[in-house]
Amino acid sequence: MLTLAVALTAAPVAAQETGDEPQPVPTDVAAPEAYDNTALIYTTEDFARYAPTNALDMLNRVPGFQIRDSDGQRGLGQASGNVLFNGARASSKSDDVYAQLSRIPASNVTRIEIVDGSTLDIPGLAGQVANVVFESGGMKGQFSWRPQFRPHFTDPLYTKGEISVSGRNGELAYEFGFDNGNSGRGGAGGITLIRDAAGEVIEERDEVIVSYYDSPRLSANLTWDPAGDTIAHFNGSYQRVFDRFHQDGVYTGGDQADRDRTLRDRGDGWSYEIGGDVEFGAGPGRLKLIGLRRYGDEPYETTLINDYRDDTPDSGSRYTQDATTAETIARGEYSFKLLGGDAQLAGEAAFNTLDNTAGLFELDSATGEFLEVSFPGGSGGVSEDRYEVLASYGRPITGKLSLQLIAGVENSTITTSGATMQSRAFTRPKGSLTLSWNPYPDLSISTKVSRRVGQLSFYDFLARANLNDGTDNARNNDLRPRQDWSFEAEINKSLGPWGSTKVQFVARDFEDYVDIVPVSGGEAVGNIDNAWARAIDWNSTITFDPIGLKGVRGDFRLLLQESSVLDPFTGKRREFSGFTNAVVEVGLRHDIPGSDWAYGLSANYSDNQPSFRSDQSSWNSEGPVFADVFVEHKDVFGLRVRATIANILDARQLRERTVFTGLRNESPILFTEDRDRLIGPIFAFSVNGSF
């Protein structure tokens, strides 16, 4: 991979005829003062060949750039994504960057600036960052509808899409949206074979699974920009979730009578978020105050029933939980100039809670009713009060070398209640050091060393039951957030008319790594003292205009990773549970010159590690290769229309599971599970337009 990356950086970059492929221009045409002279700027004309509807369409076509959302950090924290909006980061957590970009009409975008994050006055940014510069004028609207159809198992999907309006009235700019872009329908079916330790088939399971997911969301974003140096943002959203999973199977053979087995999962809920920020001049600098409140209602129920085909009484189980979550955040940032650079002092207070009531029930075959059994570890509450202070400073060292330093500390108190109560306080250092070197306008190199504290799922503190596999997690009040030392290096090279290439190196050494561990009462999500992971990620966009293939573009990615953790059950080294060791992605697109037609294909392959518990390992995959083809017309009565056939190489849903009589790898095999389910082709359409 490195050889290929080096070869690409050495490709000829002499000026040649390039057609309409996006070509950056130097920043001196319109670059903000805060940016250095190595930024690349793309104007709306650069994307005309793609007929984009919104800013997301445009940013997806910037050569070599990959959108990265925030990394699921604790609270709001400092910037961790790689997209800015008019030079500022968003203050919403539930509104992801893709949704925000999709609500900005393409006609409102002035330019997209690609710059090294460490050269900006926003602490936390490193590597390539995109700043989407846009203006709000009269009211404009846009919509997208993306239905899907499958010939096997699954109902049609008609509800996937979004609609939004945006505009300005005097000093107030607004965006209102309704989206259900994350909706989906899934399905697969086939045979699962259960074998004994000698490899003989002892049971056959003929199963079909179907999933239904919709998460419609209403959102509003307001920006107040009066005369002077004050600017304020407000955002709010309300979301419903409708989540269903059905599994129906016929089980024959084994140590039980033949039976019909049904599993029903239901996870409906709702949530809201309100937040905003105001920024204004204060003394020698600027003060930004940010506030956010999130609340969610997250009920869940799963029911398993075995209907035997002889006189054996039916059996079954049910697990329920009624949970509410809440998060309140207040943050202040004071930014000012210092010693020829940009400095910032930031403080944040965050309060998170989970209140959960869980129940476990067994079917009484005589009455057909579910009777509750003891499950005390599943009910209770978890809360965390967290405070952090950070100081940052960044400045150019030379005309081509810049530095950014962040140092701080967080203090948190985690309290659990329910079957047992416990309160623990932690004080942890946080921060980073970033160096960015831009020796040439078409080459940037950045390195970042950081000390990080990871996020926790409060559900992991409580006991949970998995009825489908028959596995349970015990309660663990001693769970701690993961911490790590992280080293990242990123090399970006523009290849001129040939496109661009990027190589990233990542190394992380973990403390309190989170995995399944032994605890009193069984096994649970817990901590392992240390672990490590390494990765190299190569991404390139190659345009073929210079060799006469006008309008042809290729996007390529190769990710290689390795990891190591000391297994808490066997004491032996292994990879992380479910870790992805390799990813290969290839995409080709041809925009036919002089026409509104485009077509292309894409394919991806991944290699994953098994997941581990005390008495079993389970490898799950959908593949080995997912591939699709598409054809697109950019002007069907003013609409952009695409037809796609996905999974043309017949990727399957696969599983290999080994269950032992006792401790994994130290006990005889009880049985193995070999699953191979048909997914089938997926026919998808998309219609994008504006009004």
C-alpha positions, 0 to 999 in steps of 0.5 A: 500500500505504501508503494502505491501511495508513493507512486501516486504522489509521483504522478505527473501534475503538469497542466492538462485539459481536465474537463469539469472535474473539480480543480482547487484554486489558491486561497488568495482569491478569497481565503479568510485571514485565519487560513494559511496559503496552502488551503484549496478552494472549490467553487460551485462551478467545479461541481456543475457536472454532478448537478448537486442539490445540496452541500453534501452532494458537493462535499462528497465530490471533493477529490480525496476528502472523506467526511468525518463526523464527531468521534462520539466524545464526552459532552461537547468537548473540542472540535473532533470532526472535519467539517465547519460551517462558515468557519464554525463548528456546530453545537448540536449533538443529535444533528449529524454533519450529513443531515446539516450538509443536506439542508444547505441548498447547493445554490447557497454555497459560495465555496468549499475550502480545504485547509489543514485544521491546525492552522485554524483558531478552533482547538482540536482540529487536525488534518484536512478540514472542509469549511463550507461557506454559504449564504442564506437568501430568499426561501428555498426548499429541497427534497430527496426520496429514496425508496428500496425494493427487495425480491426476498423476505423484505417489505418495500421501503417507501419512507426513506427521504427528507425535505427542508426549507431555508432562507433569511428574513433580515437578521435571522437565517433559518432552516427547517427540516423533516427527515427519515434518511436513516430508515431501512428494511432488512431481511435474510433467510437460509439454513443454519446447521448445528454440529456436535464436537465431532462435526456431525449435524445435530440440528437444522434451523431454517430461518427468516429475519426481517427488520423495520426501522424508521426514525422521523425527525423534525429539526429547526436551526436559527442564526441571528446575525445582527450588525456588530460582532454578535452572532447566535445560533439556536437548534432544536429537534424532535425524533421518533423511533420505530424499530422492529426485528422479527425472526421466524424459524423451523428447528428440526433435530437436536435434543428438543422436539421439532418446533417453530421458533419466533423472536420479536424485538420492539424498540419504539421511543422518542427524544428531543434536543434543544441547544444553542450558542451566542458569541460576542466580543469581550475585552481583548477577545471573544466569548462563546457560550453554549448550552444543550439539553437532550432527553430520550424515552427508550423502551425495549421489549424482546419475546422468544417463543418455542411452539413444539410440534408434539405434546411438549408444552410451549416455552418462552421468555420475555425481556423488557426495559423502560429507560429514560436518558438525559444530558445537560451541557453548559460550555464557555470558550474565551478566545483571544490573540496571544504572542502572535497566535490564537489562544482559548480558555474553555470550561464545560459542565455536563450532567448525564443520567440513565433511569432504567427498569428491566424485567425478565419473564418466563412463559407459563405454558398452562396459562399462556401468560408470562410470569416475572422472575428475579432480575434485580441487576437490570434495574437502576440508575446511572449518573455522571457529573463531569467538569473539564477545563482546557487551555489551548494555544496555536500559532505558526512557527514558520511560514510553513510550520504551525503548532497547536497545544491543548492541555487540561483536566476533567473531573467526573463523579459516576454514581450507580443506584438500584440493586447496589449503590456506588459513587466514584470520582475520577480526575484525568488529564486530557490534551493534545499536541499537533504539528502541521507542515505545509512544505508545498501548496500541494502537500500537507503533513500533520501529526497529532499526539493526544490524551483522550477519555472515551465515552461510556454507554450507561446501559453497560453498567446494568445487567441485560439479557440476550434471549436469541443467543441465550447470553446474559450480561451481569451488572458491573458498577465498577465500569470506567471510561476508556482512556488512551494515548493516541498518535495520528499522522496524515499526509495529503498530496494533491495530484493536480488534474490526476486527483489527490491521495491521502495516507493516515497512520494511527496508533493507540495505547489504551488503559481501561479498555472496554470489553466483556470481562469476568465479574461476580455473578458471571460476565459483564462489560468491564475494563482490561488494564491495557491494549493497543491498536495500529492502523494505516488508511490510504484514500485516493481519488484518481481522475482519468481525464489526462489520459483521454477518459473524460469524466471518469473518476475512481475512488479507492480506499485500503485500510489495514489494522491490527490490535492486541488485548490480553483475553481476561478469560484465557490470559492469552493475547488476541485481537479486539472482539469484532475488530476489522482488520482490513477494508477495501473499497473501490468506486468508479463513476463516469459523467458522460461529457456533453450529456446529463447521464452518469453511471458507475459501480462500487464494491467493498470488502471487509475482514473482521475478527470474531467476538468473544465471551467466556464460553464462546466465540462468534464471527459475523459477516455480510459479504464477502463483497458488497457491490452495486451499479447505478445509472443517473440522469441529472435533469428529468423535468428538473430532478436528479434521478438515480437507479441502483442495483445493490448486492449484485455479487450475492453477498450473504449473511454469514455466521460461525459460532463455537460454544464450549462446555466451559471456559473457552479454549480450555473446555470441550466444544459443546456445539458449533453454529454455521449460518448462511443466509440469502440477502438477494439483490436490492433495487433502489431509486433516488429522486432529488429536487429543489423548489 
